[in-house]
Amino acid sequence: MRMSGTSGYALMQIRCSQTQTWRTVSTHLTAISMSSESWEELATKRTEWRTAVKTGLENFESTRLEELDSKRQHRKTRPKPSYDYTYDSNGNLYCASCNRTFKSKFGFASHARAHARRDQGIS
């Protein structure tokens, strides 16, 4: 059923219960560091509300991008793993721990990472 003049977002809100909508609004307000106690009063002053939401979103987005950049930089500065490739008499790669054979170095590297995770207790 299509309601004329209603956006998809408004239709989504109609389908949601009030508690779900409130949780969503509350979560978003918290994410942009806006006090959930005073937002109703601030919403009555449209220009102040828009300014507060805009600056909150800009701050949130810049913080999010900085965190992503720092995570990426951390990943890039991590030392690359080195593997000791072991070959049998036929020239096939095999795992020294479990004697499994591999057709490619990629498969061996993936298997070695699995052994490392298992040794550290990470699933």
Backbone bond lengths (Angstrom), bond angles and torsions (degrees), N, CA, C in turn:
res aa  C-N    CA-C-N  psi(-1)  N-CA   C-N-CA  omega(-1)  CA-C   N-CA-C  phi
1 M - - - 1.452 - - 1.515 109.28 -
2 R 1.303 118.49 124.65 1.455 123.92 -178.35 1.511 109.14 -103.47
3 M 1.334 115.81 129.84 1.461 120.69 176.86 1.517 107.11 -102.15
4 S 1.320 117.32 121.57 1.455 120.38 -176.49 1.523 110.58 -67.96
5 G 1.331 115.68 139.29 1.453 120.96 177.11 1.521 113.86 77.75
6 T 1.316 119.25 9.78 1.452 122.07 -178.93 1.525 108.62 -112.35
7 S 1.308 115.92 129.28 1.459 119.49 -179.41 1.518 110.09 -77.57
8 G 1.326 115.36 166.69 1.456 120.41 178.74 1.508 111.86 -63.15
9 Y 1.327 117.15 -36.52 1.462 120.94 179.41 1.521 110.57 -64.26
10 A 1.342 117.09 -42.38 1.461 120.77 179.14 1.524 110.40 -64.89
11 L 1.338 117.26 -38.70 1.455 120.02 177.14 1.519 111.04 -63.80
12 M 1.336 115.92 -38.28 1.445 119.79 178.47 1.528 110.17 -63.08
13 Q 1.334 116.52 -40.68 1.457 120.26 179.81 1.532 110.82 -67.04
14 I 1.320 117.71 -34.86 1.460 120.86 179.41 1.519 109.40 -64.30
15 R 1.336 116.80 -39.00 1.454 120.93 -177.92 1.530 112.25 -72.71
16 C 1.335 118.29 -27.76 1.456 121.95 -178.17 1.516 110.76 -79.58
17 S 1.306 114.88 152.46 1.462 118.19 175.01 1.526 108.82 -77.81
18 Q 1.303 116.75 166.38 1.459 120.49 -178.29 1.520 111.74 -63.45
19 T 1.324 117.75 -37.32 1.459 119.35 -179.26 1.515 111.00 -67.27
20 Q 1.328 118.40 -38.40 1.454 120.80 177.60 1.522 110.03 -64.59
21 T 1.313 117.07 -42.82 1.460 120.74 179.30 1.517 110.23 -63.60
22 W 1.328 117.31 -42.91 1.462 120.48 179.94 1.526 110.60 -64.44
23 R 1.345 117.27 -41.04 1.460 119.83 177.96 1.518 110.78 -61.17
24 T 1.311 116.86 -40.89 1.456 121.15 179.61 1.519 110.24 -64.28
25 V 1.310 117.80 -47.89 1.462 121.92 179.80 1.519 109.71 -62.22
26 S 1.313 117.12 -45.29 1.458 121.52 -179.09 1.523 111.04 -62.43
27 T 1.323 117.13 -42.06 1.463 121.62 178.90 1.516 110.97 -63.21
28 H 1.315 116.70 -43.12 1.458 120.40 -178.97 1.524 110.72 -68.43
29 L 1.322 117.55 -39.88 1.459 120.14 178.22 1.528 110.80 -64.17
30 T 1.310 116.72 -40.11 1.459 120.51 177.97 1.526 110.25 -65.00
31 A 1.326 117.41 -39.41 1.464 121.19 -178.87 1.522 111.80 -63.49
32 I 1.328 117.65 -33.63 1.469 119.21 -179.77 1.520 111.45 -96.68
33 S 1.341 117.03 16.59 1.472 124.14 175.69 1.522 112.81 60.03
34 M 1.311 116.48 39.85 1.456 120.81 177.05 1.525 108.30 -104.84
35 S 1.306 116.47 132.26 1.453 121.47 -178.04 1.518 110.56 -64.43
36 S 1.322 116.46 125.19 1.464 119.56 -178.74 1.538 111.88 -76.51
37 E 1.331 117.37 -13.97 1.463 120.05 178.63 1.536 111.86 -77.14
38 S 1.334 115.55 -35.69 1.468 118.46 -173.69 1.527 113.70 -106.32
39 W 1.324 118.54 7.50 1.459 118.34 -174.18 1.518 112.47 -70.12
40 E 1.326 118.76 -30.47 1.470 119.96 -179.87 1.522 110.25 -65.43
41 E 1.326 116.42 -42.35 1.466 119.91 178.17 1.526 110.86 -65.36
42 L 1.323 115.40 -40.72 1.458 119.70 179.41 1.531 111.25 -67.11
43 A 1.313 117.27 -33.04 1.469 121.35 -179.26 1.521 112.18 -66.84
44 T 1.320 118.24 -23.61 1.463 119.97 178.54 1.525 111.13 -71.62
45 K 1.318 117.43 -23.98 1.470 122.16 176.52 1.526 107.58 -99.49
46 R 1.309 115.46 93.63 1.460 121.47 -169.93 1.530 114.26 -55.68
47 T 1.314 119.00 -47.35 1.469 119.95 -176.59 1.524 111.21 -66.85
48 E 1.338 116.89 -40.12 1.463 119.27 178.05 1.525 110.95 -66.97
49 W 1.346 115.99 -37.74 1.462 120.85 178.10 1.522 111.03 -62.37
50 R 1.325 116.16 -47.90 1.462 119.87 -179.13 1.517 111.33 -63.02
51 T 1.344 116.38 -41.12 1.464 120.29 178.30 1.522 110.69 -63.36
52 A 1.334 116.66 -44.77 1.466 120.68 -179.70 1.526 111.19 -63.00
53 V 1.325 116.82 -43.33 1.460 120.36 179.71 1.524 110.29 -66.32
54 K 1.324 117.24 -42.87 1.466 120.94 -178.62 1.523 111.12 -63.38
55 T 1.337 117.95 -48.47 1.469 119.87 -180.00 1.525 110.82 -66.98
56 G 1.329 117.30 -37.95 1.462 119.94 177.12 1.513 112.14 -61.81
57 L 1.345 116.05 -42.72 1.460 120.26 177.71 1.518 112.11 -65.41
58 E 1.322 116.85 -41.50 1.466 119.96 178.53 1.524 110.86 -62.06
59 N 1.344 116.61 -43.71 1.461 120.28 178.66 1.524 111.09 -64.48
60 F 1.329 115.95 -43.91 1.467 120.84 179.15 1.521 110.67 -60.52
61 E 1.319 116.37 -46.88 1.464 120.79 -177.78 1.526 111.55 -65.62
62 S 1.332 117.79 -42.10 1.468 119.63 179.15 1.525 110.51 -65.98
63 T 1.325 117.58 -39.41 1.465 120.50 177.33 1.522 110.66 -64.45
64 R 1.330 116.16 -42.49 1.463 120.41 179.52 1.522 111.28 -61.98
65 L 1.338 116.76 -43.92 1.460 120.62 179.88 1.523 111.64 -66.82
66 E 1.338 117.28 -38.03 1.465 120.39 176.94 1.522 110.87 -63.14
67 E 1.333 116.90 -41.74 1.465 120.60 178.18 1.523 110.85 -63.94
68 L 1.338 117.08 -41.60 1.462 120.25 177.64 1.521 111.29 -62.75
69 D 1.349 116.35 -42.40 1.460 120.17 178.60 1.521 111.69 -63.38
70 S 1.338 117.05 -41.05 1.468 119.13 -179.71 1.526 110.63 -67.78
71 K 1.353 117.77 -37.89 1.457 120.14 176.83 1.529 110.61 -64.33
72 R 1.325 116.51 -41.26 1.467 120.68 179.03 1.514 110.21 -64.85
73 Q 1.337 116.97 -43.57 1.460 120.83 179.57 1.531 110.51 -62.54
74 H 1.319 116.40 -39.20 1.463 120.47 177.98 1.530 110.39 -62.77
75 R 1.343 116.52 -43.16 1.462 120.03 178.19 1.518 111.37 -63.26
76 K 1.334 116.64 -39.78 1.462 120.27 -176.68 1.528 112.06 -71.65
77 T 1.340 117.88 -31.11 1.464 120.12 -177.62 1.529 112.36 -85.78
78 R 1.316 117.13 -9.99 1.459 120.62 177.76 1.528 108.81 -64.50
79 P 1.322 117.90 137.49 1.469 118.58 -179.78 1.525 111.24 -66.24
80 K 1.311 114.76 143.14 1.460 119.18 179.27 1.521 108.95 -73.82
81 P 1.321 116.84 140.79 1.463 118.88 -178.98 1.525 111.07 -70.34
82 S 1.297 114.96 145.29 1.463 119.06 175.17 1.523 107.27 -114.65
83 Y 1.292 115.99 138.81 1.455 121.84 -177.47 1.516 109.06 -116.63
84 D 1.307 115.27 142.18 1.457 120.85 173.23 1.521 106.87 -93.99
85 Y 1.314 114.89 103.41 1.452 119.57 -178.56 1.520 108.67 -75.79
86 T 1.311 116.32 128.61 1.459 121.17 179.36 1.525 108.72 -114.12
87 Y 1.314 114.72 130.77 1.460 121.16 -178.32 1.521 109.37 -116.40
88 D 1.328 115.53 144.43 1.462 119.31 174.93 1.526 109.45 -88.66
89 S 1.325 117.11 -175.13 1.469 120.90 -176.00 1.531 112.76 -65.03
90 N 1.341 117.80 -22.86 1.472 121.74 178.80 1.526 112.18 -87.57
91 G 1.331 117.97 -3.29 1.456 121.19 -179.75 1.522 113.60 88.00
92 N 1.330 117.39 14.01 1.460 121.19 178.70 1.520 110.10 -91.94
93 L 1.330 115.22 143.11 1.465 120.14 175.01 1.521 109.37 -70.36
94 Y 1.318 116.96 141.62 1.459 119.17 173.32 1.525 109.69 -148.13
95 C 1.324 114.90 157.81 1.458 122.36 179.87 1.518 108.35 -87.52
96 A 1.317 117.40 126.56 1.465 121.05 -178.91 1.526 111.38 -70.10
97 S 1.345 117.26 -23.65 1.463 120.63 -178.73 1.521 112.59 -76.96
98 C 1.343 116.52 -44.80 1.468 119.20 -173.71 1.527 113.41 -124.52
99 N 1.328 118.14 5.89 1.472 124.42 177.77 1.520 114.54 59.28
100 R 1.318 117.52 25.53 1.457 120.54 175.94 1.521 108.36 -78.54
101 T 1.330 118.09 140.83 1.461 121.95 179.47 1.522 110.39 -99.99
102 F 1.331 114.88 153.47 1.465 121.27 -176.35 1.515 110.05 -134.16
103 K 1.321 115.13 150.04 1.455 121.30 178.22 1.523 111.82 -90.85
104 S 1.351 116.90 -21.14 1.462 119.20 -176.66 1.523 110.47 -138.76
105 K 1.325 115.26 158.14 1.464 120.87 176.65 1.520 110.75 -66.72
106 F 1.337 116.34 -32.13 1.462 120.62 179.06 1.525 110.78 -61.93
107 G 1.320 117.03 -45.53 1.456 121.27 178.51 1.519 111.49 -62.75
108 F 1.350 115.98 -40.42 1.457 119.87 178.01 1.526 110.92 -64.29
109 A 1.327 117.25 -42.86 1.464 121.04 -179.48 1.528 110.68 -63.05
110 S 1.328 117.15 -42.11 1.462 121.30 178.43 1.525 110.17 -62.68
111 H 1.316 116.42 -42.18 1.459 121.63 179.06 1.536 110.41 -65.84
112 A 1.316 117.77 -39.26 1.469 121.81 178.78 1.526 110.61 -64.97
113 R 1.348 117.15 -38.62 1.467 120.18 176.29 1.520 110.60 -63.72
114 A 1.330 116.77 -38.57 1.466 120.29 178.52 1.527 110.18 -63.62
115 H 1.337 117.05 -42.15 1.469 120.30 175.90 1.522 110.86 -61.47
116 A 1.320 117.84 -41.38 1.463 121.48 -178.97 1.518 110.03 -64.31
117 R 1.337 117.64 -42.70 1.462 120.96 177.94 1.526 110.50 -63.27
118 R 1.311 115.80 -42.80 1.462 120.16 -179.34 1.532 110.55 -64.60
119 D 1.322 117.56 -38.32 1.457 121.47 178.67 1.509 112.54 -67.60
120 Q 1.348 116.43 -31.89 1.464 121.05 179.04 1.517 111.56 -84.25
121 G 1.317 118.35 -10.94 1.460 121.60 179.90 1.509 113.13 86.71
122 I 1.338 117.98 16.18 1.463 122.54 178.85 1.515 108.31 -97.47
123 S 1.309 117.39 132.52 1.477 120.81 180.00 1.488 111.73 -81.56
